[in-house]
């Protein structure tokens, strides 16, 4: 499965939990949250646009960094 890396403006554990919640709701994803570096690495067959839209539901600033 393709891996994608995103930058997400997370400042606390609550932010990371919000990211986990929206990704788990989407389904079909495996992900790793790097809170200190404000990065989320997602392994999924979903399109980059779908993943970006899902992460945007957290209300955090999100940007796509590229394939991992």
ABEGO torsion letter per residue (X at the ends): XBBBBBBBBBABAAAAAAAAAAAAAAEGBBBBBBAAAGBBBBBBABBAAAAAAAAAAAGBBBBBAEBX
